[in-house]
Amino acid sequence: MEILKLLIPALIILVIVVLGLGVGIFFGKKKKFPTTSISKNKEMAKRNITCASHDERHACGIKGGCCGGENH
């Protein structure tokens, strides 16, 4: 019974937080999710970070990019 006194408020808080995040994403001004593909992410390109597949292809001498990225 004591565990329910702790579990129920924790679940209520969790539901409120998840709903709040969902409302923020759904009704927020920025309707676009951030780019997660490394080859298309501008911030990763600024830091000269490439995806692992591209690094492997480059190390093996295979020409062409991957993941829709540019050819290096």
Protein Blocks (a to p, Z undefined) as FASTA:
>chain_A
ZZmmmmmmmmmmmmmmmmmmmmmmmmmmblcdcdfbfklmmklmmnopacfklmmmmmno
pacdeehiacZZ
